[in-house]
Amino acid sequence: MGSFSCFDTIYALHYKPGIKMTEAPRKILVTAALPYANGHIHIGHMVEHVQTDIWVRFQKLRGHQCVFVWADDTHGSAIMKSARKAGISEETFIQGMSDAHEKDFAGFGIEYDHYSSTHSETNRQLSTEIWSAFQEKDLVAVRKVAELFDADTGESLPDRFVKGRCPKCDAADQYGDNCDKCGATYSATDLVDPISTISEKPPVSGETDHYFLQIEQLHDFLEEWTQSGQHLQDEVANYLKGHFLGEPLRDWDVSRPKPYFGFEIPGTAGEHFWYVWFDAPIGYIASTKEWCEKNGEDFDSWWRSEETEIHHFLGKDIQYFHCLFWPAMLKTAGFNLPTRVHIHGFLTVGGEKMSKTKGTFIKASTYLNHLQPEYLRYYYAAKLGPKLDDLDLNLEDFVTKVNAELVGKVVNLASRSAKFVQQTGLSASYPDDDGLFAQGAEQGDKIAAAYENCDYARAIRLILELADRANPFVENAAPWNLRKDESKAQELQDVCTIAMNLFRQIVIYLTPVLPTLTEQVAELMNDPILHWDQSKTPLTGTPINKFKHLAKRIDEKDVTKMIEESKTEAAEEAATEGPLVGHEYGDSEQPMLDKPLTEECTIEDFVKVDLRIARVVAAEHVPEARKLLKLTLSLGGEHRRQVFAGIKAAYEPESLVGRKVVMVANLKPRKMKFGLSEGMVCAAGAGGEEIFLLSPDDGALPGQRVT
């Protein structure tokens, strides 16, 4: 095989280590949505964290000053409730969760420059500064707001201390701030059939002062900023235009009365606190300030300078807060506005929402117990595009893709070449490869553009094209055959030099996605990968260290073990919702704690209730009713009763026809606007979708009395 003697000289003209040749250095500040300190990180969260980390690593590889700051989101009624349940202070609770979060992120190679907490003194000071800016511009209003109070304790009920039916979609068992079914946001007073989670009783209504930010006065600015085409994806801009900016913006309620875990609003004598969504995004600024103080940086050059780009990465469920409220806060207080808000979709597993019962609600720590983190990083990258499409983790496809592409196409290049040049090292000059390396270098700009645009799926496709060209070269050159003929020693060295350089070029392009593999390759080839433009210069005349396996194929058994562990964890969490009864069935006593026994009754009291077996002979929806089904019950022969039962969320009418139930047959008929209800069917459960009709054993006949 011949050589191209001036190849090194040509590439040297394009590249000098540590110098950016392709674009001017940029100053970039990056944040991801703050993980809430009320739960552990799961693989759904990792979509965003991996997406952000890839972009940051790419920018640093390009030679830009890119700083990634982050924090735990630590305030709110949910934190208060969890700490109360655990019997510890909120501060202790959030510190423990923060430690767990940082461990999970480190396990997946998420490399941030500073990780803070929204409960920091820095965040309190900056929240006060931004609040004062709103006050100075007369954008704060105070007015009475309907509030819910616990019927027993009399204390104000924060939104997470109230549950009921969503006022938008009627989903049961929703908290008082937003619906996890339809994503709607609302006030606790909007819930249908609210229940206090403290006493399990309907709350009492009252009024208290609330503080509002009047962002309608910033309407023109927000419309211009969101619709400029520069800061948001088109789908997001259109969503904001269609749902919010087409009418006056409502005042934003940014306060909660005590008790509440958060920062007290100055001047309210400890009676009022900022709502978590006010001080949470300010945590981006606070974390930056702390990083600046640690590293001798000028804070204003990061948040009050046109030279700095600010990029936020977050999920589509919180775009409303980050694309309307947050810019309004920054504008009012004189801070930099985001250069770009990068919004992604949700994660599904096998085309469905993550499920604890199916074992697909997988904690980050559980994944790490069984599989390599870089496999998930690669899979997510191969699926992530620049739009808001949901990302589906198909576990069968996950195994196939990693094994076929990452191991079979990329790593296999090194495993079939490196061991043949361990004695000789790479050739002194780069051999003629029919333009393969040059084509890969030219591809670099397209790959970089895809990374920049968050189109990682395209970047991976372009990189795999290089692997698809490199593998046939190795296959045709067959170094394993050349090594058998001593007269072809130089040809063997040249072939392996080409193969290893094509492999290294691919790894440079994959560095933002696979940092661990990058470190392994740097050690193997005695040359650290520090800059994107190293992809333009082949490595020659250097020794190759002893080859170690860089990646192994995924064993489907490990995936199965991960799913089974997730199922076990979910079952254990469900079982420990309340204290367990100490017998072999492990039945929880939580239902008894939730609904204690009523006062004793006598046998005479009991026999007054006439319970009968009945058969459902007809069932239908009641269009005007949220919760009711209309049932026609047979007690045998011509005995019929019409009953309106609140079981709509749990049962479809057609599934009930022919079923035997237990009914209260002598209940005084009740006149309803839908008709006359002549009894009641017996059921158990917490309500909503968790309703379970009582049924007799086979053999019981309609009309028989239950005794």
Secondary structure, DSSP 8 states (H G I E B T S, - for coil): --B-TTHHHHHHTT--TT---SS---EEEEEE---BTTS--BHHHHHHHHHHHHHHHHHHHTT-EEEEEEEEB--SHHHHHHHHHHTS-HHHHHHHHHHHHHHHHHHTT---SEEEETTSHHHHHHHHHHHHHHHHTT-EEEEEEEEEE-TTT--B--GGGEEEE-TTT--SSEESSB-TTT--B--GGGSEEEEETTTSS--EEEEEEEEEE-GGGGHHHHHHHHTSSSSS-HHHHHHHIIIIITS----EE-EEESS-SS-B-TTSTTSEEE-HHHHHHHHHHHHHHHHHHHHT--THHHHS-TTEEEEEEEEGGGHHIIIIIHHHHHHHHT----SEEEEE--EEETTEE--TTTT-S-BHHHHHTTS-HHHHHHHHHHH--SS---EEE-HHHHHHHIIIIIIIIIIHHHHTTGGGGTTT-S-SS-B--TTHHHHHHHHHHHHHHHHHTT-HHHHHHHHHHHHHHHHHHHHHH-HHHHTT-GGGHHHHHHHHHHHHHHHHHHHHHHTTT-HHHHHHHHHHHT-----GGGGGS---S--------------HHHHHHHHHHHHHHHHHHHHTTS-B-SSTT--BSHHHHHS-------HHHHHTS-EEEEEEEEEEE-TT-SS-EEEEEE-STT-EEEEEES-TTT--HHHHTT-EEEEETTS--EEETTEEE--EE-EEEEETTEEEE----TT--TT-B--
